[in-house]
């Protein structure tokens, strides 16, 4: 069942993110940090969390926001100190942190609506959950007035690129967010 995510889902979503998303800076910060981030996504009025629930167990999720920069600012203001305490690596990752925080300005032209993260547990793959989660998040963003949605993934992440293409996302450019890692920007209109 695909449903709206709640604050109670944040720990399970954080574990999925940490185990199933190998790329990106956020994955390296661990489940306590990620749980705080996903609770903020649920609380933030311009953001959303959609989960795949298999009999009470969260086996997949998609997180999205209408305004990435506003979500990041809200997280910093409301959760910054506690998040730093939850992720000691954050303090020693100054360059990557600054690159991540500056990201919304470098994501390319167009609307700010963004699919932030998608993951499905390994044992639940192959059932169309990834596509249902992406489509559910995009439908909600469009229902809120977004005319386009972007997603950014590593250029060599073939499964993610195939999923997004199947959901109607098209290449819109590339960016080098973290030194040496080229990411593909895709846009749904």
BELZI-V867458 format. One record per pair of residues at least 4 apart in sequence whose C-alpha atoms are under 7 Angstrom apart, sorted by the first residue. I is the first residue (numbers start at 1). J is the second residue. D is the distance in Angstrom with one decimal. If there is no record, write none. Layout:
I/J/D
I/J/D
This chain:
1/52/5.6
1/53/5.2
1/54/6.5
2/50/6.9
2/51/5.7
2/52/4.6
2/53/6.2
3/50/5.7
3/51/5.5
3/52/6.5
4/49/6.0
4/50/4.6
4/51/6.2
5/9/6.1
5/49/4.8
5/50/4.9
5/51/5.4
6/42/6.2
7/39/5.0
7/42/6.2
9/13/6.1
10/14/5.9
10/35/4.9
10/38/5.3
10/39/5.6
11/15/6.3
11/35/5.0
12/16/6.3
12/58/6.3
13/17/6.1
13/61/6.6
14/18/6.1
14/31/5.0
14/34/5.0
14/35/4.9
15/19/6.1
15/31/5.5
16/20/5.6
16/119/6.6
16/121/6.6
17/21/5.3
17/27/6.5
17/119/6.4
18/27/5.0
18/30/6.1
18/31/6.2
20/119/6.1
20/121/6.7
21/27/6.5
21/119/6.7
22/27/6.6
23/27/6.9
25/96/6.9
29/33/6.1
29/87/5.6
29/89/6.5
29/90/6.7
30/34/6.3
30/87/6.9
31/35/5.8
32/36/6.5
32/86/5.7
33/37/6.4
33/83/5.4
33/86/5.4
33/87/5.7
34/38/6.1
35/39/6.1
36/40/6.3
36/83/6.7
37/41/6.3
38/42/6.3
39/43/6.3
40/44/5.8
40/75/6.4
41/47/5.5
41/48/6.0
41/49/6.9
42/47/6.6
42/48/5.7
42/49/6.1
44/71/6.8
46/65/5.7
46/66/5.3
46/67/6.6
47/64/5.7
47/65/3.9
47/66/6.1
48/63/5.8
48/64/5.4
48/65/6.1
49/62/5.9
49/63/4.5
49/64/6.5
50/61/5.5
50/62/5.2
50/63/6.4
50/133/6.5
50/137/6.5
51/58/6.5
51/60/5.6
51/61/4.2
51/62/6.5
51/133/7.0
52/58/5.7
52/59/5.6
52/60/4.8
52/61/6.0
52/129/6.9
53/57/5.5
53/58/4.6
53/59/6.0
54/58/6.3
54/59/6.5
59/120/5.8
59/121/5.3
59/124/6.5
60/119/5.4
60/120/4.0
60/121/6.0
61/118/5.6
61/119/5.6
61/120/6.6
61/133/6.4
62/117/5.6
62/118/4.4
62/119/6.8
62/133/5.6
62/134/6.3
62/137/6.6
63/115/6.1
63/116/5.4
63/117/5.3
63/118/6.6
64/114/5.5
64/115/4.3
64/116/5.1
64/137/6.5
65/113/5.6
65/114/5.5
65/115/6.7
66/112/6.1
66/113/4.0
66/114/6.4
66/141/6.7
67/71/6.3
67/112/5.2
67/113/5.6
68/72/6.2
68/104/6.3
68/112/6.3
68/113/7.0
68/114/6.8
69/73/6.2
69/104/5.8
70/74/6.1
71/75/6.2
72/76/6.2
73/77/6.1
74/78/5.9
75/79/5.1
75/80/6.2
76/80/4.2
79/83/5.7
80/84/6.1
81/85/6.3
82/86/6.2
83/87/6.2
84/88/6.2
84/90/6.1
84/91/6.9
89/93/6.2
93/97/6.0
94/98/6.2
95/99/6.2
96/100/6.1
96/178/6.6
97/101/6.2
98/102/6.1
99/103/6.1
99/177/6.3
99/178/6.4
103/107/6.2
103/177/6.7
111/148/6.1
111/149/7.0
113/146/6.4
113/148/6.8
113/149/4.9
113/150/6.4
114/149/5.2
114/150/4.8
114/151/5.7
115/149/6.8
115/150/6.2
115/151/5.1
116/151/6.7
120/124/6.5
120/125/6.3
120/130/6.4
121/125/6.5
128/132/6.2
129/133/6.0
130/134/6.2
131/135/6.0
131/163/6.6
131/167/6.6
132/136/5.9
133/137/6.2
134/138/6.1
135/139/5.9
135/167/6.7
136/140/6.3
137/141/6.3
138/142/6.1
139/143/6.0
140/144/6.3
141/145/6.6
141/146/5.5
142/146/4.6
142/147/6.2
147/189/6.1
148/187/6.7
148/188/5.4
148/189/4.4
149/187/5.6
149/188/5.1
149/189/6.7
150/185/6.8
150/186/5.5
150/187/4.3
150/188/6.2
151/185/5.9
151/186/5.3
151/187/6.5
152/183/6.3
152/184/5.6
152/185/4.6
152/186/6.3
153/157/6.8
153/183/5.3
153/184/5.5
153/185/6.8
154/182/6.2
154/183/4.2
154/184/5.9
155/182/5.9
155/183/4.8
155/184/5.0
157/161/6.2
158/162/6.0
159/163/6.2
160/164/6.2
161/165/6.1
162/166/6.1
163/167/6.4
164/168/6.4
164/169/5.3
165/169/4.9
165/170/6.2
168/188/5.9
169/186/5.6
169/187/5.0
169/188/4.3
170/186/5.1
170/187/5.3
170/188/6.3
171/185/6.1
171/186/4.4
171/187/6.4
172/185/5.4
172/186/5.1
172/187/6.0
173/184/6.2
173/185/5.2
174/182/6.8
174/183/5.5
174/184/4.5
174/185/5.3
175/182/5.9
175/183/5.4
175/184/6.6
176/180/6.9
176/181/5.8
176/182/4.7
176/183/6.1
177/181/7.0
